[in-house]
Amino acid sequence: MQLSSRFLNCLKPLPNIALTQLLMLCFLAISSAFAAEQNTAFLPFKINAPHPQEMRLLTDEALRKELEAKKFSMLPREKARGFIDYEGTWPPLSADLAKVAEETGFDYVAVGAITQIAGQLSIDIQVFDILSPDTVHSFYRGGMPATELNTAIRESLTDILNYTSRDFLVASIAPEGNTRIDSGAILRKITTKPGDLYDPVQLRSDLKAIFSMGYFDNVEIEAKDTDKGKEIIFRVKEKPVIKKVLISGTDELEENEVRDAAGIIPNSILNPTRLNEAVERINELYKSKGYYNTRTTASISYPSENQAEVTFSIDEGSKIFIGEIIFEGNNSFDDDDLEDAIETAKRNWLSWITDTGVLKMEILKQDAFRIGAFYNNNGFIEVKVADPVVEQKEDELFITFRIEEGPRYRVGTVDIAGDLIEDKDKLLS
C-alpha cells in the first residue's frame, strides 16, 4: 500500500505530536481493513429430535459459543421466527432468506436443520448468497453421535465459513524448508488451525513459538489466497548440524571430562544458547577443581552451508586455594573450635599433594549444617547459620560463615515417673 503525494503533503504543516497521532490513526484504520468482519446472518437450527425443546436449547448454546469464539453472533431464535416458519416447508424459500439478508445487511444467510435418530445426528445446511439468489449452496454432515453435538456444530460452521469467509479463512497450514526437523513437531507449536479466521497477530505469535524451538536461523510466513481461503506456509531455514566438537587448552583436566561437562555432541543441531550453557558448565567443572580463573570461549566455523564445527578454547588459569575462613557471630566458641567442626580447610604445605584448601561447594554447604549441629550439641538449639559466602581476592578465596547463636540451654532437673521395674536412683545414676 502506498500513500498518495496529496496525503503526504497534508502532513507537512502538522506539529510532531499531531503527526504522530494521525499516523497512529491511519495505522489502525489500515489494520482494521484486513480484519475479518461478520458477513453472514446465522439463523438457529431447525430441530428434528425426540426431545426438541432440550435439543433446541443445547444447539442454540453450542452455536452461540462457537460464533462468539470467532467474534460473530447468531440471530436470536425469536427474531428468526419473524422471517421463516420453522414448522412449515423446509428448507425456507429464497425469498424469505433474502428478507433476512436485507434486514441484517449481511451478504449471506446460513440456515440449517439438525435431525436426531437413534442417537445419531445429521446436519443439513443451506447458504443463501444475495449475489446469486437463485442458487443455494448446501452442506451435509451425517452419521455423527449425538454426544458429539458441539463438534458437529463446529465442523458445520467451518463448512459455512469456508464458503462465506473464504477471503479471511485459513484453508491450510504447513511448514516448508525443514529437512531434519519433523513437520509434526513444528505444527504442534502452531496454535492457528485450518478453519480459523486469518489473524496476523496470532500468526506472528506462532512464528515466535517456532523460532523459540531453537532449531532455525530464520522463520518466515507466506500467505497465499486460494479458492478455499488463505494457504499459510511457515518457511524455515534450519540451523547447521554440528559436524565436529574440538576442545583445546586442557592441560590440568582430562579432555573427556571436559567434553562430558560440555554436553555438545556431533550430529546435533547447532544452538547458540546451548553453546553458552556448555561454556558455563565447563567453567563450573574447573571451579569444582579449584580453578576459579578459568576462561572458556566457544567459536563456530562452517566447513559447508549445512555443517558447523564447534571449538571450545580453554584458558585454565592457576588453581586457587582457600586463604582464610572467617566466622562472624561466634561469641561462645573460638574460630579454632569451629574449624575443627567442618571439613573445608585452608591451604597448607601439603595442599599440592592432598588438595587441602581446594573449595568444594557440596562440602561447603554441608559445613554450614555441621556448624549448626556443633552448636546444637552444646545447648544452642536455636542457632542459625547462613549460607557461606565465597569471595575471591586476588589469588585466594575467603569464606565467611555468619552465625546467630541464640540462647544457650542447660539441662535442669531430670526425673522419672511411672511404674518402674528398677529403683529410680539406679536408673538416674
C-alpha atoms as one frame of an Amber mdcrd trajectory, in Angstrom:
protein
   0.000   0.000   0.000   1.354   3.455  -0.958   0.300   6.817   0.466  -0.571
   9.415  -2.157   1.553  12.582  -2.510  -1.588  14.521  -1.608  -1.769  12.739
   1.741   1.932  13.258   2.415   1.737  16.968   1.600  -1.106  17.477   4.037
   1.063  16.071   6.841   3.916  18.562   6.413   2.480  21.522   8.370   1.303
  19.354  11.304   3.170  19.535  14.632   5.118  16.430  15.672   2.541  15.318
  18.256  -0.374  15.746  15.862   1.573  13.977  13.131   2.264  11.010  15.419
  -1.383  10.762  16.451  -2.569  10.947  12.864  -0.147   8.253  11.755  -1.366
   6.014  14.570  -4.970   6.533  13.467  -4.012   5.736   9.895  -2.232   2.580
  11.007  -5.271   1.437  12.953  -7.527   2.159  10.009  -5.281   0.225   7.630
  -5.044  -2.697  10.074  -8.809  -2.852  10.522  -9.255  -3.065   6.774  -7.662
  -6.506   6.889  -9.732  -7.775   9.826 -12.463 -10.329   9.117 -15.923  -8.924
   9.787 -19.124 -10.896  10.015 -20.773 -11.076   6.600 -23.253 -13.886   7.275
 -26.536 -13.992   9.177 -26.507 -17.215  11.209 -30.018 -18.458  11.949 -30.773
 -21.017  14.674 -31.169 -24.619  13.524 -34.494 -26.295  12.896 -34.694 -29.238
  15.306 -35.986 -32.713  14.418 -35.482 -34.771  17.574 -37.403 -36.890  20.119
 -36.978 -34.108  22.691 -36.950 -30.957  20.569 -37.075 -28.422  23.403 -33.991
 -29.866  25.130 -32.120 -30.261  21.839 -33.078 -26.690  20.839 -31.514 -25.253
  23.983 -28.342 -27.307  23.601 -27.988 -26.470  19.920 -28.564 -22.740  20.324
 -25.999 -22.558  23.136 -23.402 -24.545  21.168 -23.826 -22.393  18.050 -23.719
 -19.190  20.081 -20.449 -20.180  21.771 -18.790 -21.211  18.514 -19.755 -17.913
  16.892 -18.644 -15.857  19.892 -15.239 -17.537  19.712 -14.910 -16.003  16.248
 -16.457 -12.684  17.417 -19.636 -13.379  15.431 -23.233 -13.541  16.628 -26.365
 -15.607  15.977 -29.748 -14.150  15.116 -31.980 -14.789  18.168 -34.496 -17.571
  17.588 -37.496 -15.353  18.304 -36.311 -12.799  15.760 -35.600 -15.554  13.226
 -39.175 -16.792  13.585 -40.290 -13.441  12.162 -38.655 -14.306   8.859 -39.020
 -18.057   8.442 -41.525 -20.684   9.506 -39.668 -23.373  11.485 -42.796 -25.555
  11.440 -43.541 -25.129   7.746 -41.892 -26.095   4.484 -38.176 -26.759   4.756
 -35.742 -25.525   3.624 -37.013 -21.924   3.680 -37.764 -20.162   0.412 -35.037
 -18.000  -1.103 -37.391 -15.020  -0.898 -37.635 -15.421   2.887 -33.863 -15.689
   3.227 -33.471 -12.589   1.041 -35.563 -10.669   3.577 -33.157 -11.765   6.327
 -30.198 -10.515   4.281 -31.967  -7.212   3.608 -32.883  -6.744   7.285 -29.439
  -7.623   8.691 -27.336  -6.093   5.922 -25.267  -9.261   5.524 -24.192 -10.755
   2.202 -25.062 -14.335   3.175 -27.681 -16.147   5.232 -26.957 -19.566   6.736
 -29.750 -21.787   7.990 -29.879 -25.485   8.699 -31.681 -28.420  10.280 -30.394
 -30.919  12.829 -32.009 -34.352  12.859 -31.512 -36.889  15.638 -32.410 -40.524
  15.005 -31.397 -43.354  17.337 -28.513 -41.460  18.871 -27.133 -40.287  15.520
 -27.045 -36.712  14.218 -27.241 -35.334  10.719 -26.918 -31.667   9.774 -28.227
 -30.170   6.550 -27.233 -26.530   5.872 -28.197 -24.037   3.177 -26.316 -20.795
   2.489 -28.089 -18.006   0.595 -25.937 -15.538  -1.393 -27.501 -12.180  -2.295
 -25.336 -12.040  -5.414 -26.768 -15.321  -6.708 -30.218 -15.542  -5.090 -31.384
 -18.362  -7.329 -28.549 -20.664  -6.231 -28.459 -22.013  -2.675 -25.243 -23.681
  -1.555 -25.823 -26.790   0.553 -23.648 -28.698   3.042 -24.456 -32.005   4.686
 -22.876 -33.957   7.544 -24.282 -37.223   8.839 -23.594 -40.262  10.991 -22.294
 -38.310  13.991 -23.012 -39.440  17.581 -25.470 -37.241  19.455 -22.867 -36.892
  22.208 -20.653 -35.016  19.702 -23.144 -32.188  19.170 -20.600 -29.419  19.837
 -18.099 -30.944  17.429 -20.766 -31.393  14.769 -21.778 -27.731  15.009 -18.164
 -26.574  14.998 -17.431 -28.558  11.822 -20.625 -27.356  10.175 -19.720 -23.769
  10.996 -16.359 -24.360   9.350 -18.176 -25.569   6.228 -20.170 -22.341   6.142
 -17.179 -20.080   6.688 -15.169 -21.965   4.078 -17.661 -20.553   1.613 -18.783
 -17.202   3.055 -15.481 -16.056   4.607 -13.011 -17.767   2.303 -11.118 -14.480
   1.823 -10.431 -14.329   5.590 -10.280 -18.016   6.452  -7.190 -20.161   6.948
  -7.559 -23.030   4.495  -4.318 -24.868   5.264  -1.123 -24.600   7.321   2.180
 -26.283   6.514   5.898 -25.840   7.180   8.394 -25.780   4.332  12.183 -25.877
   4.238  12.595 -28.371   7.088  14.604 -31.460   6.203  15.723 -32.725   9.626
  13.050 -31.345  11.979   9.782 -33.272  11.817   6.849 -31.286  10.418   4.629
 -32.603  13.205   6.916 -31.054  15.823   6.596 -27.680  14.080   2.813 -27.930
  13.674   2.420 -28.672  17.385   3.879 -25.213  18.088   1.273 -23.510  15.868
  -1.994 -22.558  17.568  -3.663 -21.332  14.373  -5.629 -24.181  12.752  -7.299
 -24.677   9.359 -10.774 -23.199   9.585  -9.694 -20.342  11.870 -10.095 -16.754
  10.791  -6.961 -15.192   9.357  -5.319 -13.356  12.267  -1.893 -11.775  11.575
  -1.302 -11.145  15.300  -1.823 -14.810  16.155   0.311 -15.916  13.226   3.166
 -13.714  14.443   2.840 -15.394  17.836   3.038 -18.788  16.098   6.160 -17.639
  14.257   7.828 -16.730  17.565   6.865 -20.112  19.017   8.534 -21.911  16.099
  11.642 -19.755  16.345  11.860 -20.427  20.099  12.342 -24.145  19.347  15.984
 -23.224  18.744  16.339 -25.236  15.541  16.034 -22.467  12.941  18.096 -19.494
  11.820  15.087 -17.880  10.204  11.293 -18.325  10.089   9.027 -16.513   7.638
   5.278 -16.591   6.969   3.784 -16.713   3.487   0.038 -16.320   2.934  -1.430
 -17.282  -0.437  -5.019 -16.643  -1.498  -6.859 -19.718  -2.818 -10.469 -20.548
  -3.637 -10.817 -22.143  -0.193  -9.100 -19.358   1.775  -5.613 -18.463   2.942
  -2.884 -21.023   2.447  -0.377 -20.376   5.255   3.223 -21.528   4.870   5.828
 -21.240   7.616   9.079 -21.222   5.669  12.019 -22.198   7.889  15.784 -22.240
   7.462  17.307 -24.926   9.637  20.443 -24.336  11.658  23.512 -26.320  10.609
  24.371 -29.692  12.105  27.467 -29.899  14.291  29.997 -32.000  12.393  32.825
 -31.887  14.930  33.470 -30.675  18.504  37.046 -29.626  19.277  38.487 -28.820
  22.721  41.810 -27.068  23.282  43.731 -25.953  26.353  43.015 -28.876  28.705
  46.323 -29.357  30.461  45.148 -29.926  34.039  41.940 -31.871  33.352  41.229
 -34.825  31.086  39.708 -33.791  27.749  36.946 -36.415  28.050  35.921 -34.974
  31.419  35.605 -31.516  29.872  33.773 -32.936  26.834  31.248 -34.680  29.098
  30.672 -31.443  31.021  30.057 -29.501  27.788  27.418 -31.974  26.614  27.697
 -30.889  22.961  27.960 -33.841  20.595  28.429 -34.238  16.823  25.332 -34.623
  14.639  23.269 -32.407  16.962  21.721 -29.139  15.757  23.768 -26.007  16.345
  22.133 -23.944  19.073  23.973 -20.838  20.372  22.032 -20.932  23.642  23.212
 -24.491  24.317  26.783 -23.464  23.484  26.635 -20.689  26.084  25.296 -23.166
  28.623  28.143 -25.549  27.739  30.692 -22.792  28.401  29.151 -22.245  31.856
  29.266 -25.971  32.616  32.947 -26.175  31.676  33.785 -23.202  33.896  31.828
 -24.766  36.766  33.750 -28.021  36.312  37.033 -26.142  36.643  35.743 -24.272
  39.685  34.972 -27.577  41.368  38.652 -28.447  40.877  39.882 -25.150  42.335
  40.406 -23.254  39.050  38.394 -20.102  39.639  40.078 -18.029  36.933  39.284
 -20.394  34.064  38.003 -18.663  30.933  36.244 -20.672  28.202  35.173 -19.412
  24.785  33.170 -21.169  22.088  33.789 -20.457  18.415  31.996 -21.742  15.322
  33.300 -22.375  11.827  31.303 -23.507   8.799  33.080 -26.004   6.509  29.863
 -26.170   4.460  26.497 -24.403   4.408  24.721 -27.041   6.475  27.580 -28.121
   8.743  29.406 -26.462  11.630  32.487 -27.151  13.717  32.491 -26.013  17.349
  35.701 -25.296  19.224  35.894 -24.772  22.989  39.094 -22.879  23.806  40.037
 -23.043  27.484  42.421 -20.829  29.415  42.654 -22.828  32.638  44.492 -20.305
  34.761  46.004 -21.226  38.137  44.417 -23.259  40.862  43.113 -21.003  43.642
  43.061 -22.175  47.255  41.189 -21.072  50.357  43.260 -18.416  52.085  41.041
 -17.693  55.067  37.882 -18.978  56.768  36.019 -16.296  58.696  33.389 -16.854
  61.375  31.111 -13.976  62.375  28.859 -14.008  65.426  30.617 -16.871  67.245
  30.747 -15.336  70.724  30.770 -18.623  72.654  33.391 -20.553  70.670  36.779
 -19.753  69.170  37.388 -19.935  65.431  39.602 -22.967  66.018  36.689 -24.842
  67.617  34.501 -24.228  64.585  37.276 -25.055  62.101  37.593 -28.441  63.790
  33.850 -28.998  63.242  33.957 -28.502  59.451  35.685 -30.336  56.588  36.589
 -27.305  54.476  40.129 -26.228  55.324  42.678 -23.579  54.435  45.650 -24.235
  52.225  48.730 -25.766  53.882  52.129 -27.029  52.777  50.642 -30.414  51.757
  47.960 -28.913  49.502  49.897 -29.690  46.324  49.543 -33.388  47.212  46.236
 -33.628  49.111  44.228 -30.792  47.518  43.599 -29.439  51.018  42.323 -25.902
  50.637  40.505 -26.563  47.368  36.929 -25.304  47.595  34.287 -27.973  47.059
  30.832 -26.429  47.116  28.954 -29.559  48.185  31.205 -29.990  51.212  30.976
 -26.274  51.987  27.168 -26.418  52.083  27.322 -29.397  54.411  29.740 -27.481
  56.641  27.010 -24.955  57.427  24.930 -27.856  58.811  27.958 -29.189  60.695
  28.351 -25.857  62.464  24.652 -25.913  63.352  24.973 -29.456  64.723  28.020
 -28.428  66.750  26.052 -25.628  68.381  23.018 -27.877  68.974  25.205 -30.397
  70.783  26.436 -27.618  73.039  22.999 -26.372  74.042  22.321 -23.752  71.318
  19.154 -25.274  69.915  18.004 -22.016  68.251  21.250 -21.342  66.396  21.028
 -20.048  62.795  23.856 -20.460  60.283  23.536 -18.557  56.987  24.729 -19.924
  53.663  28.501 -19.430  53.465  29.752 -16.505  51.365  32.663 -17.093  48.985
  34.761 -14.139  47.802  37.798 -14.130  45.587  40.520 -11.635  46.493  43.429
 -11.716  44.105  44.726 -15.311  44.158  42.881 -16.558  47.239  39.351 -17.434
  48.323  37.813 -16.067  51.502  34.907 -17.948  53.067  32.597 -16.349  55.621
  30.152 -18.162  57.925  27.624 -15.841  59.616  26.177 -17.254  62.830  23.332
 -16.235  65.151  23.955 -18.281  68.268  20.755 -17.562  70.185  20.366 -18.509
  73.883  22.168 -21.471  75.415  20.040 -24.084  77.185  21.273 -26.289  80.028
  19.694 -29.407  81.490  17.799 -28.705  84.744  16.072 -31.349  86.873  15.722
 -34.875  85.477  13.042 -37.084  86.961  11.472 -40.441  86.137   7.848 -41.279
  86.946   5.561 -44.247  86.380   5.627 -47.971  87.107   9.346 -48.550  87.411
  10.885 -52.017  87.200  14.132 -50.704  88.677  14.888 -48.326  91.510  14.674
 -44.689  90.350  18.053 -43.777  91.838  19.614 -46.645  89.924  18.028 -45.511
  86.658  19.159 -41.903  87.181  22.693 -42.853  88.125
